[in-house]
Amino acid sequence: MVKHIGLKGSMRLKNTYTIIAATLMITIIIAAYVAWPKAGTRRLIVSTTTSLYDTGVIDMIEDAFEEEQKIDLHFISVGTGLAIAHAERGDADMILVHAPGKEQEFMEEGYGVNRKIIAYNYFTIVGPPDDPAGIRGMDPIGAMETLVEMGRKDEATWVSRGDDSGTHSKEMELWLLIGLVASELGEEPWYFEAGTGMGKTLQIAEEKQGYTLADMGTYLKYGESGLVSLEVMVESGPSLINVYSAIAVNPDTVQNTEFEGATTFIEFLASEEGQALIGEYGIESYGMSLFKPAVKLLETESDPEVTRWIEEAAFFMGSECPPEYRRGDTDLYG
């Protein structure tokens, strides 16, 4: 039997449809508002390392920058190798990375300009509290030699990022310093390649009670959060310095890149405000800054030893950015 809805029932049904339609419309409007920049703003896509993203420092910088500029920041968090690949394909307007050798190639191949060193900290070798390899307090070279020896005796495990990141690049440098090649070590059972970001690599090392190379910022974040119990075994020193740079994508090579916005953001990172934000991040939660500002240090050489370490690790042709790789009207270089 077909029931007769009647006038009131028809009106109620019509009102229900109206409410549903209105709700859908509001949802679409909200989604569009969230997905697209506000009127008058530009979108800047930054391809950055997992270490900067995972620690949370990027979120704090983003909030401060967007309060001052009509530029909507969007971040792609990957290892340095992939960050550079995104920029070369035109999927990002600038990069924030920490692999000087790869950065130099990026610029020499015509993709990067206006490089600015903005911060540094140190890589550290971390491992289980009982330190089965016995490397605690050693220098980096001695520690790497001992880890190979103990690994081959089945008394230690090494977990590598294995992801073409800045941290992975530094690890490969350390192996080369003792005459070994990481790709060959990958065939040995004590050497495990994670193929993932820093945070996840630390957690894998925790699960395996193994050793790994980490940037100090991510290690402190995960350690203080109780996500890992790994302890610092080897830290500081010239061979472990970790230098972060910002580089704009070259508008002469990559079409439609947001070059002006990229330069504006790099200038903010290098400004007194940006450097203060970097230097203060982590002090309240961890009792120390996760990243150290580099701009004034390099300008004044207030710590000649660390300045020399940065220059040796991250300068090329005697500069953070040789003149031929500078574009536009910028105050980045005095």
C-alpha atoms as one frame of an Amber mdcrd trajectory, in Angstrom:
protein
   0.000   0.000   0.000   1.354   3.466  -0.945   0.943   5.966   1.871  -0.162
   9.516   1.149   2.425  11.973   2.546   0.084  14.942   2.718   0.886  18.657
   2.665   2.568  18.807   6.092   4.667  15.741   5.372   5.670  17.202   2.029
   6.716  20.458   3.701   8.753  18.594   6.341  10.480  16.588   3.616  11.227
  19.752   1.657  12.655  21.418   4.789  14.843  18.379   5.423  16.254  18.556
   1.914  16.828  22.294   2.349  18.769  21.716   5.586  20.869  18.974   3.988
  21.619  21.171   0.981  22.554  24.108   3.219  24.820  21.908   5.338  26.596
  20.599   2.255  27.040  24.112   0.934  28.559  25.292   4.252  30.886  22.284
   4.271  32.046  23.063   0.721  32.630  26.729   1.597  34.647  25.821   4.701
  36.700  23.267   2.762  37.415  25.798   0.048  38.423  28.396   2.653  40.843
  25.971   4.279  42.243  24.617   1.032  42.947  27.933  -0.677  44.863  30.976
   0.502  42.936  34.039   1.620  42.313  36.757  -0.937  45.453  38.694  -1.725
  47.842  36.055  -0.380  50.418  34.056  -2.313  51.138  30.381  -1.799  54.732
  29.334  -1.111  55.606  25.643  -1.191  58.682  24.717   0.841  60.287  21.297
   0.527  61.998  20.597   3.841  63.781  17.905   5.799  62.008  15.631   8.260
  64.282  16.847  11.061  63.021  20.428  10.801  59.429  19.279  10.402  59.336
  16.549  13.066  60.763  18.781  15.798  57.958  21.324  15.367  60.213  24.327
  14.761  58.674  24.801  11.306  55.175  25.224  12.786  56.368  27.992  15.086
  58.188  29.795  12.263  55.162  29.435   9.987  52.839  31.087  12.514  55.188
  34.043  13.044  55.852  34.555   9.334  52.217  34.381   8.233  51.268  36.999
  10.818  53.513  39.475   9.007  53.246  38.468   5.358  50.447  37.751   2.915
  52.130  34.495   2.025  50.561  31.127   2.796  53.273  28.556   3.604  52.884
  24.895   2.679  55.532  22.314   3.584  56.566  19.018   2.008  58.483  16.993
   4.614  60.945  14.511   3.099  64.640  13.672   3.139  67.015  16.147   1.506
  67.387  14.083  -1.688  63.635  14.055  -2.283  63.305  17.696  -1.185  65.726
  18.663  -3.942  63.957  16.425  -6.470  60.621  18.141  -5.715  62.208  21.539
  -6.331  63.850  20.431  -9.592  60.469  19.222 -10.867  58.869  22.557  -9.999
  56.791  21.065  -7.169  58.367  23.414  -4.594  59.440  27.060  -4.609  62.351
  26.645  -2.194  64.111  24.085  -0.032  65.247  23.915   3.599  67.885  21.190
   3.772  71.127  20.024   5.414  73.352  18.303   2.860  75.922  20.825   1.540
  77.244  18.515  -1.181  73.786  18.004  -2.649  73.012  21.715  -2.261  76.098
  22.612  -4.285  75.024  20.254  -7.086  71.505  21.743  -6.982  72.934  25.222
  -7.545  75.600  24.260 -10.065  72.953  22.536 -12.189  71.038  25.815 -12.337
  68.157  25.017  -9.991  69.051  26.888  -6.814  69.809  30.520  -5.980  70.050
  32.802  -2.930  71.387  30.147  -0.572  71.551  31.238   3.051  72.891  29.250
   5.995  70.350  29.785   8.765  71.102  27.303  11.552  73.231  24.454  12.786
  73.351  21.772  15.419  75.186  18.466  15.586  74.622  14.948  14.473  74.982
  12.430  17.253  75.494   8.685  17.425  72.903   7.238  19.795  72.489   3.734
  21.132  70.975   1.551  23.852  71.750   2.533  27.468  73.825  -0.596  28.125
  76.047   0.300  25.116  76.935  -3.260  24.017  79.507  -1.949  21.499  81.273
   0.114  24.163  81.513   3.323  22.121  80.285   5.839  24.713  82.541   8.894
  24.779  84.633   7.880  21.778  85.484  10.225  18.903  83.341   9.641  15.780
  86.067   7.788  13.846  86.861   5.431  16.707  83.155   4.826  17.291  82.466
   3.906  13.667  85.445   1.531  13.567  84.307  -0.143  16.780  80.704  -0.465
  15.558  81.903  -2.329  12.460  84.043  -4.638  14.554  81.296  -5.360  17.088
  78.629  -5.636  14.410  80.591  -8.300  12.589  80.869 -10.177  15.880  77.074
 -10.033  16.144  77.351  -7.831  19.238  75.905  -4.606  17.795  73.284  -3.494
  15.260  73.397  -0.351  13.159  70.234   1.280  11.765  70.804   3.564   8.775
  68.323   6.129   7.446  69.017   4.708   3.986  66.846   7.375   2.362  69.236
   9.774   0.577  68.611  12.375   3.294  71.102  14.819   4.774  71.574  12.517
   7.741  72.156   9.559   5.432  74.714  11.616   3.482  76.576  12.423   6.702
  76.569   8.745   7.677  78.102   7.797   4.323  80.806  10.434   4.888  81.634
   8.894   8.267  81.958   5.412   6.777  84.240   6.784   4.047  86.454   8.330
   6.712  87.268   4.800   7.881  87.611   3.435   4.354  84.196   1.759   4.017
  81.289   2.183   1.602  77.767   2.215   3.020  76.276   0.365   0.027  78.637
  -2.546   0.689  77.875  -2.541   4.414  74.206  -2.911   3.494  74.964  -6.511
   2.542  76.042  -7.361   6.100  73.448  -8.692   8.603  74.277  -6.249  11.418
  73.602  -3.226   9.154  69.903  -2.417   8.678  68.547   0.200   6.253  65.326
   1.816   7.484  64.535   3.802   4.337  62.473   6.288   6.305  62.520   9.599
   8.189  64.529  10.456  11.287  61.798   9.931  13.842  60.831   6.521  12.510
  64.497   5.527  12.212  65.015   6.329  15.894  62.018   4.172  16.782  63.354
   1.280  14.690  66.728   1.603  16.424  64.853   1.525  19.741  63.026  -1.651
  18.749  66.245  -3.328  17.644  68.284  -1.881  20.528  70.716  -0.714  17.898
  72.807   2.350  17.148  72.043   5.093  14.647  73.113   8.542  13.522  70.566
  11.245  14.359  70.342  14.992  14.246  70.367  16.305  17.797  67.080  18.185
  17.429  64.987  15.152  16.484  66.750  12.982  19.049  65.943  15.425  21.869
  62.331  15.692  20.720  61.828  11.920  20.684  63.893  11.266  23.791  62.175
  13.852  25.970  58.779  12.709  24.683  59.531   9.198  25.933  59.366   7.687
  22.446  62.908   6.300  22.675  65.268   5.389  25.522  68.391   5.572  23.350
  71.223   7.624  24.808  73.865   9.882  23.283  77.106   7.975  22.747  79.102
  10.359  20.556  78.404  14.062  20.040  79.767  17.391  18.774  82.999  17.940
  16.891  83.748  19.124  13.329  82.876  15.830  11.648  79.392  15.861  13.203
  78.366  19.467  12.558  74.950  19.706  10.903  74.316  22.863   8.857  70.865
  23.935   7.618  70.424  26.135   4.556  67.530  27.795   2.746  67.685  27.954
  -1.065  65.223  29.525  -3.519  64.377  27.789  -6.785  65.913  29.611  -9.749
  63.140  31.358 -11.737  65.395  31.347 -14.813  65.324  27.537 -14.831  61.945
  26.581 -13.364  58.864  28.350 -14.706  56.110  29.757 -12.485  58.096  29.442
  -9.269  57.175  31.813  -6.417  60.635  33.381  -6.358  59.715  36.651  -4.668
  57.912  34.828  -1.870  60.818  32.415  -1.431  63.300  35.261  -1.092  61.007
  37.011   1.389  60.837  33.866   3.520  64.611  33.349   3.384  65.099  36.963
   4.484  62.725  36.333   7.402  64.653  33.226   8.449  67.884  35.247   8.366
  66.412  38.268  10.182  66.887  38.998  13.877  63.317  37.834  14.533  63.713
  34.611  12.582  67.074  33.832  14.148  65.687  34.491  17.630  62.812  32.071
  16.986  65.260  29.400  15.873  67.563  29.976  18.843  64.797  29.905  21.430
  62.990  26.828  20.166  63.214  23.947  22.604  64.668  25.810  25.584  61.437
  25.751  27.572  60.727  22.074  26.907  64.215  20.571  26.727  66.428  22.992
  28.624  68.403  23.723  25.471  67.772  24.971  21.963  67.280  22.273  19.340
  68.878  24.473  16.672  71.496  27.201  16.930  71.165  30.369  14.824  74.007
  30.728  12.333  73.643  34.119  10.647  75.235  36.404  13.255  77.823  33.761
  14.119  79.081  33.737  10.528  78.966  37.539  10.282  80.866  38.229  13.516
  82.852  35.000  13.970  82.019  35.231  17.672  83.047  31.591  18.002  85.960
  31.184  15.561  86.206  27.421  16.001  82.551  26.689  15.209  82.615  29.277
  12.416  85.527  27.402  10.854  83.705  24.077  11.202  80.653  25.514   9.410
  82.743  27.041   6.656  84.679  23.814   6.104  81.493  21.731   6.072  79.071
  23.976   4.195  80.819  26.724   2.191  81.805  26.280  -1.424  84.100  28.545
  -3.397  84.676  30.323  -0.102  81.074  31.447   0.368  77.677  30.269   1.550
  76.397  31.556  -1.802  78.907  32.651  -4.465  77.827  35.823  -6.349  76.921
  33.949  -9.539  74.144  32.158  -7.626  72.495  35.303  -6.285  69.329  36.676
  -7.888  67.138  39.727  -7.422  67.266  42.622  -4.989  68.054  41.105  -1.600
  69.880  42.121   1.565  70.876  38.549   2.390  74.567  39.125   1.848  75.181
  42.612   3.237
